[in-house]
Amino acid sequence: MNGSLIGEVEPGASYRGAAIDSRRVEGGELFFALPGERTDGHRFVANALAAGAAASVVTTPVDRVGGPQIRVEDVTAALHDLTRDHRRRLEARVASVTGSAGKTTTKDLLALVLGERWRVHKSPGNLNNLLGFPLTLLAVDEDCEWLVAEMGMSVPGELAAVSRLGRPDVAVFTNIRPAHLAGFEQEGEVAAGVEAIARAKAELLEGLSSDGMIVANAGDPHVVGLVERYLAEGPASGRAAAMERVVWYEVEPADGKTPVAETTARDVEPLSEEPGTRFLLEWRGAVAPVELPLHGRVNVENFLAAAACALRLGVPIERAAAAARGAGSAAGRGEVVSLPSGATLVDDSYNSNPEAAELALQAARMLDGRRHVAILGEMLELGSAARRYHRELGSAAADLGFDLVVGVGNLTTELVAAAAEGGSETVWFEDSRSASAGAPGLVRGGDVVLVKGSRGSALEEVVGALRREEAN
């Protein structure tokens, strides 16, 4: 890190991991006092050391804090320097997962399936950017054999930098959708914006090891395009070997379709006795039945990405299929909850984009219920196409037969209007606070209730209100 030590440390002292939030210090970490838009990490050096941090990394030493400090020119650069050094010494291989949607679920599933054969560490939550990924890497135990890490971006160039820090051995691409479109569309051209997103996602390949494997969704034309560009731009002499390192997967591919997926899912149908999906996992002529306790086709696709990677690496197909039974939904990512009234809540409130929202509607509609209710928040960062996307989603909800469509936030006025035109009953709330007060009264026993919106919509507050109402 090219720093100078201020204070004393015991001979042979070491650190365990890193922290950038003093409230998350558990003991032994290096605390990096990062500058921020709203506050400065130097203000919390004393708190971090008091909580047990091994030392703090600072640009300006803080007086009377009772612990060692390492002075550097740039705290963020020091964090990245330490990450690169740790990666060089790390014997574990790294599997990275990116895409517009499904990253966290796919990451969790991949860790689950690889765990059938190896000792695995996975990034907690969605620590996937230039600050979150270093925290993940620096926390990896010495006996880890595979690190499964989500890698994301919100602006061009960010994913390339994360990839160069992680130097992955495997790059998994889930899908390319119009998420964060406002930062990518060109003069209002949505199609060009989605292509720009695809190019930005392809930055994951910049840090890929020379013999690294690519796991790609053959059912997503933008993913297919970015992989084909990668292969075409490489040296012709090594193209055949590079193509061999591409692992294609697809849910129920059409006959004669190219590229040909070596890992597929067929005969997809919902479980009858509980939320979830059953299907046949096929790989190189072998077939194994899978019962995945996650509902909807989108989660079959997420599992298939994980299985395609693990199968090529050497996990037997029977063990990959059996691992699926241990899958669980992360909070806010399609979690299905049976409420005491008999209503079924589908909590997909963590985030949203147009395609993901429509897929969530389709999946929720497959669940049995007296009525189907969609509580939909704003889909943010969609640029000039935002109102059109909201109107299309409202029409889709009505076409799918949702009895009640509830909009939350200014942009959803278009969504609610389109749903009403399509024959759905509709209600609109100005924000999550008013929706939290009013939505519980709209839900009846036997309903299936989907809650989905972008992070900025704060629909987790509505989910909390629905659960509290049921508890009363």
Secondary structure, DSSP 4 states (H G I P E B T S, - for coil): ---EEES---TT-----EESSGGG--SSPEEE--B-SS-BGGGGHHHHHHTT-SEEEESSPPSS-SS-EEE-S-HHHHHHHHHHHHHHH--SEEEEEE-SS-HHHHHHHHHHHHTTTS-EEE-STT--STTHHHHHHHT--TT-SEEEEE---SSTTHHHHHHHHH--SEEEE----SSSGGGT-BTTBHHHHHHHHHHHHGGGGGG--TT-EEEEETT-HHHHHHHHHHHHHS-GGGHHHHHHTEEEEEESPPTT-SSPPSEEEEEEEE-SSSS-EEEEEEETTEEEEEEESS-SHHHHHHHHHHHHHHHHHT--HHHHHHHGGG--PPTTSSEEEE-TTS-EEEEE-S---HHHHHHHHHHHHTS--SSEEEEEE---S-GGGHHHHHHHHHHHHHHTT-SEEEEESTTHHHHHHHHHHTT-EEEEESSHHHHHHHGGGG--TT-EEEEE--GGG-THHHHHHHHHHHH-
